[in-house]
Amino acid sequence: MNHRNGADPPTRIVWQPMHQPGAEWCSVERGPNGSTIAGVAVLADAGGAQRFDYELELDAAAVTRRAQITAVLPDRTEVFDIATDACGAWWRSGKLVLEDPEALDVDLGFSPVTNSLPIWRLNLEVGGTREITALWLQYPELRLVPARQTYERLGEVSYRYASGSFEAVIRVFPDGLVEDYVGYWKAMARS
């Protein structure tokens, strides 16, 4: 089977949220010229059923270049068409929403997949720590805000993630894709 630009076959994964009803299906296609990530998360809370369709494009250095998110909520549908210059300037539908030279990643608050982006990009040694800024699509608020985040590599496949007062351990597969966002998301199937 031929894949685009010499990319490996896509990795497909299903995560189960541990903190609310739902599921997420995601396809990750990584190649020498960049990566494409696409998925759908279906979640439920007291407000009702929600669906999030997303597609991300990364360059060869795993820096986010584009994010397209469609949120289908009980009372409305909202589209987030996000572009970046890969130097820290971010636009939503042509309007500047963040300018920070450290902001190279997008963080989708409803999905664990975007925690893999800084893990790939930073390539930390065991014991290494880095603080970054991400453009965070807060969930459930659905606001785009800058978020200071710290990634500390605890072992070969584990990281400590912190942002503000929030802290969690993230375990990854050998390729850096999130396997277990402890207490929040767990991979249930992967192919």
Backbone torsions as a table, in degrees:
resi	resn	phi	psi	omega
1	MET	NA	133.1	177.8
2	ASN	-89.9	138.0	177.5
3	HIS	-119.6	155.9	-174.3
4	ARG	-62.8	137.8	174.1
5	ASN	52.1	33.6	178.3
6	GLY	71.5	18.1	-178.5
7	ALA	-69.8	153.6	172.3
8	ASP	-67.1	161.7	174.9
9	PRO	-57.8	149.0	-179.1
10	PRO	-62.5	146.7	170.5
11	THR	-96.1	130.4	178.5
12	ARG	-117.1	137.3	-173.7
13	ILE	-142.3	148.7	173.1
14	VAL	-121.8	125.9	175.1
15	TRP	-107.7	147.1	174.6
16	GLN	-112.8	125.3	174.1
17	PRO	-72.0	140.7	179.6
18	MET	-95.4	-13.5	-173.4
19	HIS	-105.7	-4.1	177.4
20	GLN	-164.9	160.9	178.2
21	PRO	-67.9	143.2	176.5
22	GLY	150.8	-172.0	177.5
23	ALA	-163.3	159.8	176.3
24	GLU	-137.3	133.1	173.3
25	TRP	-111.7	136.0	-175.8
26	CYS	-142.8	142.1	174.9
27	SER	-120.9	127.0	-178.4
28	VAL	-119.6	121.1	177.9
29	GLU	-119.2	109.5	-178.3
30	ARG	-106.8	138.5	179.6
31	GLY	-146.9	175.8	-176.7
32	PRO	-65.5	-21.5	-178.9
33	ASN	-102.7	2.0	179.9
34	GLY	141.4	-174.1	-175.8
35	SER	-134.9	151.2	172.4
36	THR	-124.3	131.6	179.1
37	ILE	-124.9	129.3	179.2
38	ALA	-138.7	143.9	179.5
39	GLY	-167.0	179.0	176.3
40	VAL	-142.1	131.0	175.7
41	ALA	-115.6	132.5	176.8
42	VAL	-119.1	117.8	-174.4
43	LEU	-129.7	156.7	177.1
44	ALA	-134.4	139.7	172.4
45	ASP	-143.3	-170.5	-176.9
46	ALA	-59.1	-24.4	-179.7
47	GLY	-80.4	-12.6	179.2
48	GLY	124.1	-165.5	-177.3
49	ALA	-84.8	142.3	-178.6
50	GLN	-135.4	144.1	176.3
51	ARG	-131.3	134.3	178.7
52	PHE	-124.7	115.1	173.1
53	ASP	-101.5	134.4	-177.4
54	TYR	-143.8	153.7	172.1
55	GLU	-143.0	131.1	179.2
56	LEU	-121.2	144.0	173.1
57	GLU	-121.3	131.2	178.5
58	LEU	-119.7	151.0	174.8
59	ASP	-84.6	-175.4	-175.8
60	ALA	-63.3	-23.6	179.4
61	ALA	-92.1	9.9	-179.6
62	ALA	67.5	25.8	174.4
63	VAL	-89.7	131.0	179.8
64	THR	-63.4	134.2	176.5
65	ARG	-111.1	-32.3	-175.0
66	ARG	-156.5	147.3	174.2
67	ALA	-142.2	132.5	177.2
68	GLN	-125.1	120.3	-178.3
69	ILE	-129.7	131.5	172.9
70	THR	-117.4	118.0	179.7
71	ALA	-103.8	116.8	176.5
72	VAL	-102.4	107.3	-174.5
73	LEU	-108.4	166.9	-178.1
74	PRO	-56.5	-32.5	-174.4
75	ASP	-112.7	-3.3	-177.7
76	ARG	-170.2	168.2	171.1
77	THR	-119.0	132.8	-179.2
78	GLU	-127.1	134.8	-179.5
79	VAL	-112.1	133.1	175.6
80	PHE	-115.1	105.3	177.4
81	ASP	-104.0	100.7	-170.6
82	ILE	-113.0	131.4	176.8
83	ALA	-129.8	155.2	179.0
84	THR	-142.0	156.5	175.8
85	ASP	-90.6	4.7	-178.3
86	ALA	65.2	15.5	175.7
87	CYS	-124.1	13.3	175.0
88	GLY	105.9	-1.5	175.3
89	ALA	-98.4	130.3	-176.5
90	TRP	-125.8	137.5	178.1
91	TRP	-124.7	142.9	169.2
92	ARG	-114.9	117.8	-179.2
93	SER	50.1	42.4	176.6
94	GLY	85.2	-6.1	-179.5
95	LYS	-102.7	127.8	-179.8
96	LEU	-63.0	125.7	-180.0
97	VAL	-116.8	-17.3	179.1
98	LEU	-160.3	138.5	173.2
99	GLU	-137.1	104.8	-178.6
100	ASP	-153.4	117.0	-176.0
101	PRO	-59.9	-16.3	177.6
102	GLU	-88.4	-9.4	-174.8
103	ALA	-87.3	91.1	-177.5
104	LEU	-113.4	-3.4	-176.3
105	ASP	-124.7	150.8	169.9
106	VAL	-102.9	146.5	178.8
107	ASP	-127.4	112.2	177.4
108	LEU	-89.6	111.6	-174.0
109	GLY	-62.1	-16.4	-179.6
110	PHE	-96.2	3.3	-172.7
111	SER	-140.0	141.8	174.9
112	PRO	-81.0	-14.1	-172.9
113	VAL	-61.5	-33.9	-176.5
114	THR	-73.8	-10.5	170.9
115	ASN	-71.3	-21.8	176.8
116	SER	-71.7	-26.4	-174.6
117	LEU	-60.6	-52.8	178.0
118	PRO	-67.6	-29.6	177.8
119	ILE	-62.7	-44.7	176.9
120	TRP	-65.3	-46.7	-172.8
121	ARG	-69.6	-42.0	-175.6
122	LEU	-77.2	-32.5	178.8
123	ASN	48.0	53.0	-176.9
124	LEU	-68.7	145.3	169.5
125	GLU	-77.4	156.9	175.7
126	VAL	-57.2	129.2	-176.9
127	GLY	94.6	-13.4	-179.1
128	GLY	-77.3	149.5	179.7
129	THR	-135.6	141.5	175.3
130	ARG	-142.0	136.8	172.6
131	GLU	-102.3	134.8	-178.1
132	ILE	-133.3	171.5	168.2
133	THR	-114.6	137.6	175.3
134	ALA	-124.9	152.2	169.2
135	LEU	-84.1	110.9	-171.3
136	TRP	-102.5	123.6	169.6
137	LEU	-90.0	97.6	-176.8
138	GLN	-61.1	142.2	174.7
139	TYR	-126.4	131.4	12.0
140	PRO	-93.5	3.3	-174.5
141	GLU	-66.9	-30.4	-176.6
142	LEU	58.1	52.0	173.4
143	ARG	-117.1	142.7	174.9
144	LEU	-91.8	117.8	-178.7
145	VAL	-140.2	153.8	172.9
146	PRO	-73.3	144.3	178.5
147	ALA	-135.4	125.2	172.8
148	ARG	-79.7	130.6	-176.0
149	GLN	-135.7	146.6	177.1
150	THR	-121.9	131.7	173.8
151	TYR	-115.9	124.9	176.8
152	GLU	-122.8	124.3	-179.6
153	ARG	-84.1	113.1	-176.6
154	LEU	-86.3	-31.0	-176.9
155	GLY	-162.1	-169.7	-177.8
156	GLU	-58.0	-38.8	-176.3
157	VAL	-128.8	25.8	179.4
158	SER	-138.7	144.5	-177.8
159	TYR	-135.5	150.8	168.6
160	ARG	-102.8	126.8	178.5
161	TYR	-110.9	135.0	177.7
162	ALA	-140.4	142.1	174.1
163	SER	-150.7	116.2	-174.1
164	GLY	60.9	-129.6	-179.9
165	SER	-89.5	-4.3	-179.3
166	PHE	-83.8	137.6	178.0
167	GLU	-145.7	140.6	178.3
168	ALA	-153.0	157.9	173.0
169	VAL	-97.3	135.7	177.9
170	ILE	-119.5	124.4	173.6
171	ARG	-103.9	140.1	-176.0
172	VAL	-122.6	158.8	168.7
173	PHE	-70.3	165.1	-179.7
174	PRO	-54.6	-24.9	178.6
175	ASP	-86.5	4.5	177.0
176	GLY	89.3	-2.0	177.2
177	LEU	-77.0	135.6	-176.1
178	VAL	-59.0	128.0	174.2
179	GLU	-101.7	-45.1	-175.2
180	ASP	-145.3	109.7	173.2
181	TYR	-94.5	90.7	-162.4
182	VAL	-51.5	121.4	179.5
183	GLY	88.2	-8.7	-174.6
184	TYR	-125.3	-46.9	-178.1
185	TRP	-142.0	144.7	177.1
186	LYS	-141.2	134.9	176.2
187	ALA	-69.3	129.2	-179.7
188	MET	-105.9	-23.5	179.5
189	ALA	-156.7	147.4	179.1
190	ARG	-150.3	136.1	176.1
191	SER	-143.7	NA	NA
